[in-house]
Amino acid sequence: MKSDDTKKETLQFKVTDQERKLIERCASDEGTTVSKYVRGAVLMSMVMDGKAEAIKIVAKEVGEKAFAVVRQKLTRPVQEGR
């Protein structure tokens, strides 16, 4: 049920060495990539500012992840022979 939201665009921005290290450490602590971490942080900032388009994007992603978890839980007993 994945839509065609292939990420093809690139944004670049400058950070200090200290900011880069902090961003990399935080991404690593969350077990994700710097790209996903920064994208999520920016989108959540927009959500907190009440930007409707950001709310739609985040809600869609959360919905897709929730659906995947439910689907996995529903199929797991079948795969385990229960």
Residue, then its C-alpha position, 0 to 999 in steps of 0.5 A: m500500500k505504498s504510494d509513489d513518494t520516492k524521494k528524488e529531491t535534494l536539499q543542502f544546507k550548511v552547519t557548523d562542525q558542532e551542529r553536524k556532530l550533534i545531528e549525526r549523534c542524535a540520528s544514530d541514537e534513534g537508529t536512523t539516517v541523518s536524512k530521515y532524522v533531519r526530514g522528520a525534525v523539520l516536518m515536526s517543526m512545521v506540524m507544531d507551527g500548524k502547517a496543514e500540508a506538513i500535518k498531512i504528510v506526517a499523518k500519512e506516514v504515521g498511518e502507513k507505518a501503523f498499517a504495516v505494524v498491524r499487517q505484520k502482527l496479523t500475519r505473524p501467527v499464520q507464519e508461525g503455524r498458530 
